[in-house]
């Protein structure tokens, strides 16, 4: 029995060591070459590792595109890696030989701070994107000002002549916005003030694309009725709009969506959607590469780069 347990323990240690070694080798090998847009492999001196949640959403795809488009301009190799509770690559990043890291801090604050401090001890520059961390140290941040987003949403809502209840729907598909609910709602209430006839309601969807559909049905059948819906994810917006169309409630409820896709713009033009929040994920990716390149070259860079937000109205 003892021999079996000892053998099992040794096997687990060996498998873990092999997995760790393979992860490090993968990250190191990616620093040697990158394929340019023309399909040619070119060697570059600097290697940036980008850590994003494993979510196949349009938002993260556009960040990916922004980073890729800036890589050639700043002459850096880029590799992409998952970040999350089960990801070992981020935990091993300090050993990988990378020159810098762009990080969407999709972890508990205590864990992300531990990893950031480990990278800092190895003198690996870091740029955080979209979701900041609670810390006294001023980590370089590139992304959207969520208080300003709330203010822009509040300005649009304030023009609504209807009295009633406002629901802001957050989503696990847009974790940076969901993590700063208070800032979003503070921005809204700062603008609306006494025009808010009831407290802002919060709801949240998961990664399942059907969540928003079911939630919208529930909200529109509530009593008293919901008069304004605010979404913070593109997929949730489109799912909710389809429900509103199916129930023949177009024009009966104000909807502020999220994102600027062909489908979103089509709904704006047809009057199904009142407005949409426009952030720029591609610019976030581009600016993150620019700022991190500056950090790697000079050791200095802006502490905060605001990539902007606006609300596009249906009649603009």
QUIGI-V758509 format. One record per residue. N is the residue number from 1. PHI is phi in whole degrees, -180 to 180 (999 if undefined). Layout:
# QUIGI-V758509
<<N;PHI> <N;PHI>>
This chain:
# QUIGI-V758509
<<1;999> <2;-62> <3;-63> <4;-66> <5;-65> <6;-64> <7;-63> <8;-64> <9;-63> <10;-62> <11;-63> <12;-62> <13;-62> <14;-64> <15;-64> <16;-64> <17;-64> <18;-64> <19;-65> <20;-64> <21;-62> <22;-65> <23;-62> <24;-66> <25;-60> <26;-63> <27;-67> <28;-67> <29;-64> <30;-72> <31;-80> <32;-85> <33;-153> <34;-143> <35;-92> <36;-80> <37;-57> <38;-83> <39;93> <40;-98> <41;-78> <42;-127> <43;-85> <44;-131> <45;-78> <46;-107> <47;-125> <48;-106> <49;-101> <50;-110> <51;-111> <52;-128> <53;-61> <54;-82> <55;-129> <56;-86> <57;-105> <58;-59> <59;-58> <60;-73> <61;-62> <62;-72> <63;-61> <64;-56> <65;-64> <66;-64> <67;-62> <68;-62> <69;-69> <70;-87> <71;-60> <72;-67> <73;-62> <74;-103> <75;56> <76;-127> <77;-84> <78;-130> <79;-128> <80;-115> <81;-141> <82;-75> <83;-130> <84;167> <85;-61> <86;-100> <87;-91> <88;-89> <89;-63> <90;-70> <91;-64> <92;-97> <93;-59> <94;-65> <95;-98> <96;-86> <97;83> <98;-70> <99;-96> <100;-171> <101;-141> <102;-104> <103;-130> <104;-94> <105;-73> <106;-92> <107;-147> <108;-61> <109;-57> <110;-63> <111;-70> <112;-64> <113;-65> <114;-61> <115;-68> <116;-65> <117;-66> <118;-64> <119;-65> <120;-64> <121;-64> <122;-88> <123;57> <124;-103> <125;-63> <126;-135> <127;-124> <128;-87> <129;-123> <130;67> <131;-124> <132;-84> <133;-120> <134;-87> <135;-163> <136;-75> <137;-77> <138;-81> <139;-65> <140;-64> <141;-128> <142;-126> <143;164> <144;-92> <145;-83> <146;-71> <147;-66> <148;-65> <149;-59> <150;-62> <151;-62> <152;-65> <153;-64> <154;-60> <155;-61> <156;-67> <157;-65> <158;-65> <159;-83> <160;-77> <161;-77> <162;-86> <163;-92> <164;156> <165;-103> <166;-110> <167;-119> <168;-104> <169;-102> <170;-90> <171;-151> <172;-65> <173;-78> <174;-128> <175;-63> <176;-67> <177;-71> <178;-61> <179;-73> <180;-123> <181;-53> <182;-61> <183;-66> <184;-58> <185;-72> <186;-64> <187;-62> <188;-63> <189;-69> <190;-60> <191;-81> <192;-79> <193;54> <194;-70> <195;-74> <196;-76> <197;-86> <198;-154> <199;-60> <200;-66> <201;-93> <202;-112> <203;-140> <204;-142> <205;-109> <206;-96> <207;-81> <208;-68> <209;-64> <210;-84> <211;-59> <212;-66> <213;-63> <214;-64> <215;-65> <216;-64> <217;-55> <218;-64> <219;-67> <220;-74> <221;-100> <222;-77> <223;-137> <224;-68> <225;-72> <226;-79> <227;-107> <228;-141> <229;-117> <230;-120> <231;-111> <232;-119> <233;-146> <234;-66> <235;-62> <236;-63> <237;-59> <238;-66> <239;-65> <240;-67> <241;-63> <242;-65> <243;-64> <244;-62> <245;-65> <246;-61> <247;-90> <248;57> <249;-111> <250;-62> <251;91> <252;-90> <253;-139> <254;-79> <255;-125> <256;-109> <257;-99> <258;-141> <259;102> <260;-132> <261;-113> <262;-59> <263;-65> <264;-62> <265;-65> <266;-64> <267;-66> <268;-63> <269;-64> <270;-87> <271;81> <272;-75> <273;-112> <274;-79> <275;-163> <276;-141> <277;-82> <278;-111> <279;-104> <280;-129> <281;-60> <282;-63> <283;-64> <284;-59> <285;-62> <286;-63> <287;-66> <288;-64> <289;-66> <290;-61> <291;-66> <292;-68> <293;-61> <294;-65> <295;-63> <296;-68> <297;-82> <298;-116> <299;83> <300;-131> <301;-166> <302;-58> <303;-73> <304;-148> <305;-119> <306;-87> <307;-89> <308;88> <309;-154> <310;-148> <311;-112> <312;-96> <313;-91> <314;-65> <315;-101> <316;-88>>
